[in-house]
Amino acid sequence: MHEALKFYLGGRLSLAPLDKSAPPMNILDMGCGSGAWAIQAAEQFPDADVLAVDLSMLPSRRLPPNLRFQILDLAKPFPFESQSFDIVHARFVFLHLPTFEEILNRAMQLLKPGGWLLLDDGETGCRDESGNEVARQVIQEFKERRKINPRVTASAVQGIIESSGIFSEFNVRKVVVPLSRDQDPHLEAGILPMVELYRKTIGRGIPALIENVPGMNQNSDGLGAAQEKPNDLSRHIQMEVYMTWSRRQA
């Protein structure tokens, strides 16, 4: 996913104008996964201290000298002082957190005045050309069984950020990712890697849901359609990804 979004962003870390601000000295990557974004941030800002946190260890790879890793459960209180980071970043993390609103509120407090909160995530499920949701029932069942927030949206993020009263701006770009490659010969520039990635992810993701959720099986209502429709090139199936960048008041 990192490489697909990096391609879309033209090699940038975010849509935020990070190069027009004072160089960040402390950067936090929440739910860092493979560590790809944190590595890019450490290389782009060699004088910054970059901290990547996740529940699982990073895969074995070479790390820049200014990048540190720490095992951390985001659902528990953070071991950081407030206003200690210039950038707080999370990509495709909040969808998987059961207490999304509470964790986001705590994350906002970590920003220094003038700091950037960078959040990228995706809307749950996908839709066809008629607006009908595809795979929604299966994904929703998975989220409910795991007590995961059922719907993390750009508008929900915006509401929490703006109600905090500590941000001077909120920005969002919603990117429509068509899963049927032939549905639009004029795809938005840079989006094709995301199209390919999402099609592969859905092809693997539905069987994974069956394996990991007790009680779910091949006969679950709507499961057959969820597996077939995203790969049906005659239908206009699409998903949405949103990128947000918000700046704390200086």
N, C-alpha and C positions, 0 to 999 in steps of 0.2 A: 504493500500500500504506500509506503514512504516514497518509493521511486516513482510510482504513478502520480502522486500529488506533487512531488518535486518537479516532474516533467511539466505538469499543468502550471505550476507556479514559476516556471522559467528558471529553476534552480534556487529560488528564494526559500527562506524558512517559512515565510508567512506573507500575507497581503499587507500586513502592517508595515509602515515606513520605518523599519528598524534602522536603516542606514542614515536616516535624517535626524535621529536622536543621538544623544550622547551614548557612546559605546557602553553596552551593559556590562556590569562587573559580576553579577550573580544571576544565574539562570537555573530554573527548576523545570525538569521534564517529568510530568506525572504520568505513571502508567507507561513507562518508556518502551516496553516490548523488546524489540531487537536492539534498541539503542540507536537506530539509524538517525533519527532527528537530532538526538543529543550529540552525536558525533559530528554531524554537520554544523550544529551550533558552536561546538567547541572549536572546530576548524575555522569557522567564519569569524569568531571572536576569540582569538588565542589568548587575550589578556583576561578573559572572564573565567570565573569558577563555575563550571557547569555540573549540576547534580542531577543524575537520572535515578528515578525510584520506581520500583515495581515489586510485586509479590514474588516473582520468580527471578532467578539469576539471569544475567545477560548471557547470550551465547558466547563461546570463546572467540574472541576477535581482538585485533589491535585497537587500543583506545588512545585518543589524544592525551597528553600529560595533564591537561587542565580539565579532564572529565573524571568525575567520581560516580560510583554506583552505590546505592544503598537499598536494601530490602525494606519495603514499607507497605503496610496495609492502609490504603487511603481511607478506609471506613473508620479507622481509629484516629484519635487526636494526633496532629502533626507534631513532630519534635523540633519545630522551627519557631523562631521568634517572628512576631508580626512585622510587616514592612521590611523583610530581609532579602527580597528578590526584585530584580529589575524586569525580569520576564518570567511568567508562569505559563507553561504550555501543557496541553493535553489533547491528544488526537485519538478519536474513536475509543474513548475511555468511559465517558459518563453514561453511555448506553448500558454499560455492564455493571454499573454501581447501583446498589439497592437504595441508597439515600442520596440521590443526585443533588437535591437542593441544599442539603446540609453541608455536603462536601464542597460544593461550589462556593457557598458562603464562607467557608473556612479558607478556601484557596484564594479568594479575593483579598482577604486580610493579610496575605503574605506579601502582597505587592508594595513596593516602595512608592511614594508619590511620583507620579509621572511614568510609572511602570506599565507594561503591556500584559494583558491577559489574552492568550491565544488559544482558542478552542475550535477544534474541527470535529464534526461528528456527522452521522447519517440518520435520516429518518427511518423508522422501523418499517420493514415491508417494502413492497413495490406495487406499482399500479399499471393497468393496461390503458389502452387508448380511450376507454370509456370511463376511466376514473375508478374502476373496480380494483380493490386491493388483491394482490396475489401473494401467497405465502403468509399472509397476515395471521391467520388462525394458528398456524404451527408455531410461528415465532412468538406470538402473544402467549400461547400456552407455555412455551419454554420460559419466557420471562416471568410469568406468574408463578410457576413452580419454583423458580430460583429467587423469587421475591425481588426482582429487578424492576426499577421504575418502568412502567409500561410505555411511556412516551416521552422521550427527550427531544425537544424541538428547538429550532432557532428562536421562536417567539418565547418559549419558556425560559431559555437562557437570557434573552433580552430583558424579560420582566424581572428576573432576579437581580441582574446587574444594575438596571436602572433604579430599582427600588432600594438598592443599597445606599444610594446618594453619595457615593465616593468616586464615581467615574465621570469624566468629562465628555466621553464619547463612546458610542457603541456602533460597530460596523459589521455588516454581514453580507456575504455573497452566497447565494444558493445556486448550486450547480446541478443541473438535470443530467443524469447519466443514463442514456438509452441503452438497454441491454440487447436490443435487436439492432445489429450493426447496419442493416439495410433500410432502417426506418427513416434515416435522415442523412442525405448525402453531404450535408453542410454542417458537420459536427462542430461544436465550439472548439476553438484551437486548443490543442493539448489534451483533449479529453479521451482520446482513443485508448491510451493505456488503462484508464479507469474502467472503460467499457469492458475491455478484455479481462481485467482483474475481477470485476464484479460477476461476470458470467461464470468464471471458474470458481469463485467463492461460493456462489449459490449452488453450483453443481456438486460441490463437496459439502456444503453447509447443511443441507436438508438431511442427508444420511447421518451426519454428526449429531443433529438434534435427536434423531431416533435413538442413537446409541447412548446419549448422555442424560436423557430425561426418562426417569422411571415411569412406566405405564404408557409411553408413547410407542406406537408401532406403525407398520406399513398400512394398517387399516384405519388410522386416525383420519377423521373427517377433513377433507380438503388437502390431504398430503399428496395424493397423486397429482393434483393440479399444481400444487406448489413446486413439485419436481419438474413437471413438464413445461408449464407455461413460460418460465423465464428463458428457456432455450428455444422457444417457438418463434422463429424469425418472421413469421407472417403477422405476429401481433406486435403492437407498440408498447413493450414493457419498459418501464423506466424506474429508476430510484433517484433519490435526492441526497446530495451531500451539501452541508453548509459549513462555511468557514467564517469564524467571527474573530474580530480583533477589537479590543476595548482598552482604553487608556485611563488609568487612575488619575484623579486630579493632582496636579503638581502642588 
